[in-house]
Structures are given as structure tokens and as C-alpha cells.
Amino acid sequence: MVAADATQSTVPTDEPSTSGVASHPACAQRPVGSGTTVSNDDEKGDQESGPGAIRAFNHGYYVLRSAKAARAVAAPGAVASEYVMQQYIDQRPIGTRHCLRITEQAPNEYSVVLTELQPDAAPITYRQVIRTSTTGGKAFIQSIKSVE
């Protein structure tokens, strides 16, 4: 799932901007229960677990600004095409950061609170349910659904 309301077109960059993310009130580390992780821009993620794949997807999307990198951890057909996703990424202003709160609801099913921090704008919060699967020892995103 890719949702965007931003209207600015930008040029992708490979340089992450992580200053101030963890200190932002919307992303501040806070006590979390069992099965919950909180992460921010500087966590690249991996494919060793569902939460790792979720972090890797968002790192590709927000830090690398690359639909190709984000889609690399998604199962075929799980998210928008590379072309469409890149258009949404490019609409976000340069310097947009993010943080995640990931809570396991069931095996391979996670409640995710994604906070997007655009420069000079109020935080935008997206609530999602993300399902993952493991193939060949690697975790992949199976689906991303918005929760209202």
C-alpha cells in the first residue's frame, strides 16, 4: 500500500537524513510491551524477521527514496509497481524522515504505526496491518493494509 498527499516533486538521494528523528516527540522511544519494537530512520532492517522486513521496506522508501529497494523485500504483487511507488516517493519532500512502532498481533501479522516527518510540517501518522511470509529463509512483506 502506498498512500501520499504530498505535492512536491523531488530528486531521489542515497544520503539518509536521520538527525532529530528519535528526539521528535512523535518518535520518542517509550516503554513498549512484549512483541513491540520502535525504530527510526537509521535502522536499515533486514530479511531475518517480519519486523526486519518492515524496517527494510520503509528504509528503502524514506531513506534511500527507492521503490526498487522497498520492493526488494516485498512478495510479488504485494505492493504497487516500482513506477507507481517511485512517483509517491518523489512527492515527499527531501528530508522527510520516519519512525515505526511494530507490534506482533499473530504469527507473521503486525500492527504498524508509521509516523512520517516532513520538513516544516506536522507529523503524519499511518496505521497499518502488515503481513509477512518467509521464503528461502528470507522474510517478505505479503500485504500492507491501512487501518482507520
Backbone as ProteinMPNN parsed JSONL, in Angstrom:
{"seq_chain_A": "MVAADATQSTVPTDEPSTSGVASHPACAQRPVGSGTTVSNDDEKGDQESGPGAIRAFNHGYYVLRSAKAARAVAAPGAVASEYVMQQYIDQRPIGTRHCLRITEQAPNEYSVVLTELQPDAAPITYRQVIRTSTTGGKAFIQSIKSVE", "coords_chain_A": {"N_chain_A": [[0.823, -1.168, 0.0], [0.591, 2.135, -0.87], [0.349, 5.353, 0.114], [-0.179, 8.761, -0.467], [-0.063, 12.262, 0.053], [1.464, 14.383, -0.466], [2.706, 17.112, -2.487], [4.979, 18.043, -3.691], [7.571, 17.609, -6.073], [10.522, 15.685, -6.117], [14.057, 14.975, -6.205], [15.53, 11.808, -6.069], [17.706, 10.676, -3.427], [20.681, 9.153, -2.136], [21.616, 9.649, 0.333], [20.993, 9.383, 3.693], [18.953, 11.214, 6.015], [18.997, 11.55, 9.258], [18.996, 13.074, 11.52], [17.659, 14.123, 14.542], [15.353, 12.503, 14.487], [14.768, 10.402, 16.406], [14.532, 12.012, 18.64], [12.285, 13.487, 18.18], [9.017, 14.248, 19.333], [6.919, 12.606, 18.327], [8.216, 10.307, 17.707], [9.66, 9.453, 19.841], [11.474, 7.225, 21.903], [9.719, 4.953, 23.865], [8.312, 3.158, 26.655], [7.696, -0.16, 25.724], [5.661, -3.038, 25.094], [5.859, -6.65, 25.262], [6.809, -8.126, 22.216], [6.765, -5.804, 20.739], [8.393, -3.352, 18.815], [10.291, -0.354, 18.459], [11.445, 1.813, 16.037], [13.629, 3.88, 13.977], [14.654, 6.163, 11.323], [17.454, 5.422, 11.027], [17.68, 2.686, 11.128], [18.236, 0.052, 9.159], [16.966, -2.359, 8.674], [16.246, -5.81, 7.748], [16.067, -9.107, 6.296], [15.58, -11.082, 8.08], [13.472, -11.386, 9.773], [9.928, -10.705, 10.282], [9.487, -8.016, 11.384], [12.009, -6.997, 10.685], [11.896, -7.028, 7.867], [9.847, -5.178, 7.486], [11.042, -2.85, 8.496], [13.152, -2.688, 6.626], [11.736, -2.265, 4.221], [10.579, 0.287, 4.709], [12.911, 1.764, 5.119], [14.039, 1.658, 2.568], [12.052, 3.095, 1.22], [11.79, 5.665, 2.561], [14.422, 6.545, 3.34], [16.416, 5.716, 1.44], [14.906, 6.457, -0.686], [13.899, 4.905, -2.762], [11.98, 3.001, -4.813], [12.62, 0.567, -5.921], [14.389, -0.562, -4.026], [12.646, -0.731, -1.804], [10.654, -2.468, -2.795], [12.148, -4.763, -3.035], [11.983, -6.265, -0.736], [9.437, -7.163, -0.688], [6.828, -9.445, -1.448], [5.993, -10.738, -4.73], [3.526, -8.768, -6.298], [2.593, -7.74, -3.901], [2.783, -5.04, -3.257], [2.487, -1.721, -4.739], [3.412, -1.138, -8.22], [6.858, -0.67, -9.262], [7.193, 1.72, -10.708], [4.842, 3.245, -10.063], [5.073, 3.362, -7.256], [7.499, 4.776, -7.025], [6.724, 7.275, -7.948], [5.08, 8.149, -5.836], [6.984, 8.221, -3.77], [8.669, 10.236, -4.763], [7.041, 12.441, -4.433], [7.264, 13.151, -1.825], [8.839, 15.529, 0.271], [12.361, 16.289, 0.081], [14.342, 15.263, 2.777], [12.335, 14.236, 4.334], [11.506, 12.227, 7.054], [11.132, 9.205, 9.047], [9.502, 7.104, 11.502], [8.884, 4.007, 13.179], [6.511, 1.942, 14.841], [6.209, -1.251, 15.712], [4.15, -3.951, 16.28], [3.676, -7.268, 17.086], [0.851, -9.071, 16.174], [-0.109, -11.559, 15.607], [1.326, -14.679, 14.493], [3.454, -13.699, 11.898], [1.935, -11.403, 11.396], [1.49, -7.988, 11.782], [0.851, -5.059, 13.661], [1.3, -1.828, 12.674], [2.52, 1.365, 13.33], [3.241, 4.031, 11.546], [5.061, 6.904, 11.465], [5.366, 9.79, 9.712], [7.644, 12.313, 9.045], [7.708, 15.226, 7.686], [9.702, 17.942, 6.475], [9.242, 20.982, 8.218], [6.509, 20.535, 8.752], [3.538, 19.202, 10.284], [3.624, 16.049, 12.029], [2.666, 13.082, 10.258], [0.575, 10.38, 10.691], [0.318, 6.986, 9.973], [-1.648, 4.124, 10.214], [-1.296, 0.684, 10.073], [-1.819, -2.726, 9.014], [0.405, -5.2, 8.566], [1.305, -8.022, 6.786], [3.54, -10.753, 6.714], [5.718, -13.179, 5.131], [7.792, -16.106, 4.953], [10.252, -17.096, 2.734], [12.558, -19.261, 1.376], [14.195, -18.851, 3.589], [14.12, -16.121, 3.967], [12.435, -13.167, 5.03], [9.515, -11.663, 3.724], [7.353, -8.965, 2.745], [3.966, -9.52, 2.591], [1.46, -8.297, 2.472], [0.079, -4.988, 2.821], [-2.088, -3.162, 4.672], [-4.179, -0.4, 5.186], [-5.352, 0.95, 8.266], [-8.061, 2.412, 9.695]], "CA_chain_A": [[0.0, 0.0, 0.0], [1.319, 3.394, -0.914], [-0.572, 6.473, 0.204], [0.583, 10.013, -0.443], [-0.778, 13.509, -0.134], [2.449, 15.431, -0.747], [2.582, 17.603, -3.853], [6.261, 18.462, -4.233], [8.389, 16.637, -6.777], [11.883, 15.749, -5.61], [15.041, 14.113, -6.831], [15.967, 10.827, -5.083], [19.064, 10.777, -2.905], [21.121, 7.986, -1.383], [22.119, 10.101, 1.622], [19.94, 9.46, 4.698], [18.944, 12.323, 6.957], [18.405, 10.965, 10.453], [19.148, 13.946, 12.675], [16.464, 14.556, 15.238], [14.194, 11.619, 14.382], [14.463, 9.757, 17.682], [14.19, 13.013, 19.64], [10.997, 14.086, 17.853], [8.011, 13.679, 20.234], [6.123, 11.554, 17.692], [9.042, 9.118, 17.523], [10.472, 9.224, 21.029], [11.459, 5.885, 22.476], [8.858, 4.875, 25.032], [8.191, 1.762, 27.067], [6.885, -0.978, 24.828], [5.404, -4.358, 25.64], [6.41, -7.819, 24.582], [6.423, -8.224, 20.813], [6.708, -4.479, 20.127], [9.671, -2.68, 18.603], [10.225, 1.019, 17.975], [12.661, 2.087, 15.275], [13.594, 5.127, 13.225], [15.378, 6.251, 10.049], [18.787, 4.845, 10.905], [17.627, 1.229, 11.186], [18.077, -0.396, 7.773], [16.154, -3.554, 8.568], [16.844, -6.995, 7.141], [15.042, -10.087, 5.937], [15.671, -12.166, 9.05], [12.219, -11.465, 10.525], [8.887, -9.804, 9.792], [9.822, -6.627, 11.698], [13.186, -6.61, 9.897], [11.441, -6.742, 6.503], [9.075, -3.934, 7.547], [12.03, -1.772, 8.608], [13.881, -2.599, 5.35], [10.826, -1.648, 3.26], [10.475, 1.715, 5.0], [14.233, 2.354, 4.896], [14.119, 1.857, 1.123], [11.07, 4.108, 0.822], [12.028, 7.001, 3.118], [15.825, 6.944, 3.457], [17.038, 5.576, 0.123], [13.971, 7.045, -1.651], [14.0, 3.978, -3.884], [10.934, 1.991, -4.913], [13.284, -0.706, -6.196], [14.874, -1.086, -2.745], [11.491, -1.084, -0.98], [10.005, -3.646, -3.38], [13.033, -5.93, -2.924], [11.602, -7.058, 0.434], [8.006, -7.441, -0.811], [6.476, -10.554, -2.328], [5.409, -10.275, -5.996], [2.131, -8.347, -6.23], [2.214, -7.298, -2.559], [2.739, -3.572, -3.205], [2.362, -1.068, -6.046], [4.53, -1.321, -9.15], [8.011, 0.192, -8.995], [6.924, 3.023, -11.313], [3.837, 3.954, -9.261], [5.637, 3.627, -5.936], [8.514, 5.828, -7.127], [6.009, 8.552, -8.059], [4.681, 8.534, -4.478], [8.211, 8.584, -3.049], [9.149, 11.519, -5.277], [6.16, 13.506, -3.958], [7.661, 13.533, -0.476], [9.953, 16.48, 0.242], [13.684, 15.861, 0.521], [14.473, 15.454, 4.219], [11.262, 13.556, 5.045], [12.006, 11.134, 7.884], [10.061, 8.343, 9.526], [9.766, 6.161, 12.58], [7.933, 2.898, 13.168], [6.215, 1.139, 16.023], [5.773, -2.531, 15.149], [3.668, -4.857, 17.316], [3.208, -8.545, 16.541], [-0.521, -9.402, 16.555], [-0.208, -13.007, 15.416], [2.498, -15.038, 13.687], [3.55, -13.055, 10.581], [0.976, -10.302, 11.262], [1.988, -6.902, 12.618], [0.229, -3.747, 13.713], [2.388, -0.878, 12.458], [2.241, 2.794, 13.36], [4.285, 4.711, 10.785], [4.991, 8.359, 11.593], [6.134, 10.463, 8.663], [8.036, 13.648, 9.489], [8.133, 16.075, 6.575], [10.279, 19.196, 6.964], [8.341, 22.118, 8.456], [5.108, 20.109, 8.709], [3.121, 18.366, 11.409], [3.786, 14.615, 11.746], [1.55, 12.353, 9.659], [0.6, 9.021, 11.221], [-0.393, 5.948, 9.223], [-1.808, 2.872, 10.946], [-1.329, -0.378, 9.074], [-1.6, -4.129, 9.353], [1.321, -5.748, 7.569], [1.514, -9.472, 6.877], [4.798, -11.184, 6.113], [5.908, -14.62, 4.952], [9.205, -16.46, 4.806], [10.552, -17.935, 1.575], [14.001, -19.449, 1.239], [14.868, -18.316, 4.763], [14.044, -14.656, 3.995], [11.111, -12.6, 5.28], [8.996, -10.752, 2.704], [6.045, -8.377, 3.006], [2.896, -10.155, 1.819], [0.408, -7.299, 2.247], [0.033, -3.8, 3.676], [-3.449, -2.63, 4.659], [-4.414, 0.752, 6.063], [-6.34, 0.785, 9.323], [-8.58, 3.746, 10.068]], "C_chain_A": [[0.867, 1.231, 0.0], [0.281, 4.498, -0.892], [0.237, 7.749, 0.283], [-0.338, 11.194, -0.66], [0.172, 14.642, -0.502], [2.356, 15.849, -2.204], [3.904, 18.02, -4.462], [6.949, 17.312, -4.941], [9.824, 16.804, -6.304], [12.775, 14.824, -6.398], [15.528, 13.13, -5.786], [17.416, 11.061, -4.661], [19.414, 9.505, -2.161], [21.595, 8.365, 0.01], [20.975, 10.199, 2.628], [20.077, 10.704, 5.566], [18.239, 11.845, 8.209], [18.463, 11.882, 11.658], [17.792, 14.317, 13.255], [15.281, 13.617, 15.188], [13.822, 11.048, 15.736], [14.062, 10.767, 18.748], [12.857, 13.696, 19.352], [9.925, 13.447, 18.732], [7.196, 12.545, 19.62], [6.888, 10.245, 17.588], [9.847, 8.748, 18.76], [10.354, 7.779, 21.498], [10.573, 5.926, 23.717], [8.739, 3.418, 25.427], [7.263, 1.008, 26.116], [6.752, -2.362, 25.425], [6.067, -5.449, 24.832], [5.911, -7.865, 23.147], [6.341, -6.894, 20.096], [8.111, -3.916, 19.978], [9.411, -1.265, 18.107], [11.53, 1.283, 17.251], [12.501, 3.383, 14.501], [14.477, 5.022, 11.997], [16.663, 5.442, 9.968], [18.819, 3.324, 11.028], [17.271, 0.696, 9.802], [17.146, -1.582, 7.62], [16.92, -4.671, 7.9], [15.715, -7.944, 6.759], [15.102, -11.298, 6.857], [14.381, -12.366, 9.833], [11.19, -10.553, 9.867], [9.19, -8.35, 10.11], [11.044, -6.128, 10.917], [12.806, -6.242, 8.477], [10.653, -5.433, 6.458], [10.023, -2.738, 7.649], [12.776, -1.584, 7.286], [13.022, -1.925, 4.277], [10.785, -0.132, 3.467], [11.808, 2.438, 4.853], [14.42, 2.623, 3.394], [13.246, 3.013, 0.664], [11.482, 5.505, 1.276], [13.482, 7.45, 3.108], [16.525, 6.869, 2.104], [16.208, 6.236, -0.966], [13.95, 6.222, -2.938], [12.884, 2.939, -3.838], [11.547, 0.619, -5.151], [13.771, -1.344, -4.897], [13.713, -1.516, -1.854], [10.839, -2.369, -1.49], [10.846, -4.911, -3.248], [12.683, -6.813, -1.732], [10.101, -7.35, 0.453], [7.792, -8.605, -1.771], [5.884, -9.994, -3.622], [3.923, -9.939, -5.824], [1.691, -7.795, -4.882], [2.049, -5.789, -2.448], [2.63, -3.025, -4.626], [3.579, -1.351, -6.923], [5.661, -0.358, -8.796], [7.756, 1.609, -9.514], [5.964, 3.842, -10.451], [4.408, 4.317, -7.894], [6.668, 4.758, -5.99], [7.866, 7.201, -7.269], [5.583, 9.048, -6.679], [5.896, 8.96, -3.657], [8.668, 9.978, -3.464], [8.277, 12.697, -4.846], [6.512, 13.957, -2.545], [8.864, 14.471, -0.542], [11.272, 15.822, 0.664], [13.782, 16.169, 2.014], [13.336, 14.842, 5.009], [11.856, 12.361, 5.775], [10.829, 10.295, 8.356], [10.492, 7.614, 10.787], [8.612, 5.159, 12.601], [7.721, 2.353, 14.568], [5.564, -0.128, 15.487], [5.387, -3.453, 16.294], [3.155, -6.132, 16.663], [1.815, -8.83, 17.082], [-0.744, -10.903, 16.543], [1.043, -13.392, 14.632], [2.413, -14.408, 12.291], [2.519, -11.955, 10.34], [1.33, -9.221, 12.28], [1.105, -5.667, 12.516], [1.371, -2.74, 13.641], [1.842, 0.544, 12.546], [3.453, 3.454, 12.718], [4.072, 6.213, 10.938], [5.937, 8.969, 10.576], [6.379, 11.901, 9.104], [8.579, 14.438, 8.308], [8.702, 17.37, 7.143], [9.204, 20.276, 7.109], [6.865, 21.756, 8.34], [4.804, 19.272, 9.95], [3.325, 16.896, 11.042], [2.502, 14.03, 11.15], [1.661, 10.918, 10.148], [-0.263, 8.109, 10.36], [-0.458, 4.713, 10.111], [-2.044, 1.774, 9.919], [-1.323, -1.749, 9.741], [-0.762, -4.69, 8.216], [1.5, -7.231, 7.838], [2.802, -9.813, 6.142], [4.785, -12.692, 5.921], [7.402, -14.862, 4.808], [9.352, -17.425, 3.646], [12.062, -18.037, 1.456], [14.785, -18.854, 2.396], [14.85, -16.801, 4.872], [12.603, -14.203, 4.203], [10.76, -11.594, 4.184], [7.661, -10.186, 3.163], [5.05, -9.005, 2.047], [1.798, -9.151, 1.493], [0.554, -6.155, 3.242], [-1.375, -3.237, 3.551], [-3.546, -1.468, 5.631], [-5.493, 0.415, 7.069], [-6.783, 2.181, 9.718], [-8.833, 3.823, 11.538]], "O_chain_A": [[1.79, 1.342, 0.806], [-0.571, 4.573, -1.778], [1.226, 7.82, 1.014], [-1.275, 11.133, -1.457], [-0.274, 15.746, -0.815], [1.975, 15.052, -3.062], [3.951, 18.328, -5.653], [6.918, 16.175, -4.47], [10.293, 17.925, -6.112], [12.3, 13.99, -7.169], [15.914, 13.557, -4.698], [18.233, 11.571, -5.428], [18.531, 8.846, -1.612], [21.943, 7.485, 0.797], [20.071, 11.013, 2.444], [21.184, 11.182, 5.817], [17.012, 11.743, 8.228], [18.013, 11.493, 12.736], [16.897, 14.769, 12.541], [14.262, 13.916, 15.81], [12.681, 11.192, 16.175], [13.324, 10.421, 19.671], [12.348, 14.419, 20.208], [9.909, 12.224, 18.875], [6.818, 11.612, 20.328], [6.286, 9.188, 17.401], [10.642, 7.809, 18.717], [9.271, 7.192, 21.489], [10.679, 6.846, 24.527], [9.031, 2.531, 24.625], [6.187, 1.489, 25.76], [7.62, -2.812, 26.172], [6.75, -5.188, 23.841], [4.724, -7.666, 22.892], [5.89, -6.845, 18.951], [8.921, -3.993, 20.901], [8.424, -1.013, 17.416], [12.605, 1.011, 17.785], [11.4, 3.921, 14.379], [14.983, 3.951, 11.665], [16.936, 4.831, 8.935], [19.9, 2.736, 11.029], [16.147, 0.867, 9.33], [16.59, -1.794, 6.542], [18.084, -4.515, 7.532], [14.539, -7.605, 6.892], [14.723, -12.403, 6.469], [14.205, -13.395, 10.485], [11.525, -9.735, 9.01], [9.159, -7.513, 9.208], [11.099, -4.959, 10.535], [13.318, -5.266, 7.928], [10.775, -4.666, 5.503], [9.83, -1.731, 6.968], [13.011, -0.451, 6.866], [13.524, -1.106, 3.508], [10.938, 0.636, 2.517], [11.828, 3.616, 4.497], [14.9, 3.687, 3.004], [13.651, 3.813, -0.179], [11.52, 6.432, 0.467], [13.752, 8.631, 2.887], [17.153, 7.835, 1.67], [16.721, 6.544, -2.042], [13.98, 6.761, -4.044], [12.843, 2.099, -2.939], [11.048, -0.383, -4.637], [13.585, -2.543, -4.692], [13.789, -2.564, -1.212], [10.512, -3.256, -0.702], [10.314, -6.017, -3.34], [13.045, -7.989, -1.713], [9.556, -7.74, 1.485], [8.489, -8.732, -2.778], [5.331, -8.895, -3.619], [3.161, -10.731, -5.27], [0.53, -7.417, -4.727], [1.26, -5.309, -1.634], [2.675, -3.781, -5.596], [4.635, -1.751, -6.433], [5.445, 0.645, -8.115], [8.07, 2.586, -8.833], [6.24, 5.002, -10.144], [4.247, 5.445, -7.428], [6.705, 5.604, -5.097], [8.399, 8.19, -6.764], [5.71, 10.236, -6.382], [5.838, 9.951, -2.93], [9.012, 10.803, -2.618], [8.73, 13.841, -4.89], [6.098, 15.035, -2.118], [9.796, 14.242, -1.312], [11.288, 14.916, 1.497], [13.344, 17.231, 2.457], [13.346, 14.909, 6.238], [12.612, 11.579, 5.198], [9.672, 10.63, 8.099], [11.679, 7.518, 11.099], [7.518, 5.433, 12.107], [8.646, 2.312, 15.379], [4.494, -0.077, 14.88], [6.197, -3.714, 17.183], [2.295, -6.079, 15.784], [1.605, -8.835, 18.295], [-1.479, -11.444, 17.37], [1.756, -12.51, 14.151], [1.413, -14.571, 11.591], [2.255, -11.607, 9.189], [1.456, -9.491, 13.474], [0.669, -5.281, 11.431], [2.3, -2.789, 14.447], [0.837, 0.88, 11.919], [4.55, 3.44, 13.275], [3.015, 6.732, 10.578], [7.139, 8.703, 10.576], [5.451, 12.615, 9.486], [9.757, 14.337, 7.969], [8.239, 17.848, 8.178], [8.365, 20.454, 6.227], [6.059, 22.566, 7.885], [5.704, 18.712, 10.576], [3.211, 16.533, 9.871], [1.397, 14.441, 11.503], [2.722, 10.303, 10.035], [-1.415, 8.417, 10.058], [0.547, 4.301, 10.69], [-2.874, 1.908, 9.02], [-0.881, -1.904, 10.88], [-1.165, -4.658, 7.053], [1.803, -7.646, 8.956], [3.112, -9.243, 5.096], [3.942, -13.393, 6.482], [8.175, -13.934, 4.57], [8.665, -18.445, 3.579], [12.763, -17.026, 1.438], [15.915, -18.4, 2.213], [15.487, -16.239, 5.763], [11.672, -14.772, 3.634], [11.592, -10.785, 3.772], [6.919, -10.849, 3.888], [5.266, -9.019, 0.835], [1.264, -9.144, 0.383], [1.076, -6.325, 4.344], [-1.809, -2.877, 2.457], [-3.057, -1.542, 6.758], [-6.434, -0.318, 6.765], [-5.955, 3.033, 10.039], [-9.268, 4.861, 12.036]]}, "name": "protein", "num_of_chains": 1, "seq": "MVAADATQSTVPTDEPSTSGVASHPACAQRPVGSGTTVSNDDEKGDQESGPGAIRAFNHGYYVLRSAKAARAVAAPGAVASEYVMQQYIDQRPIGTRHCLRITEQAPNEYSVVLTELQPDAAPITYRQVIRTSTTGGKAFIQSIKSVE"}
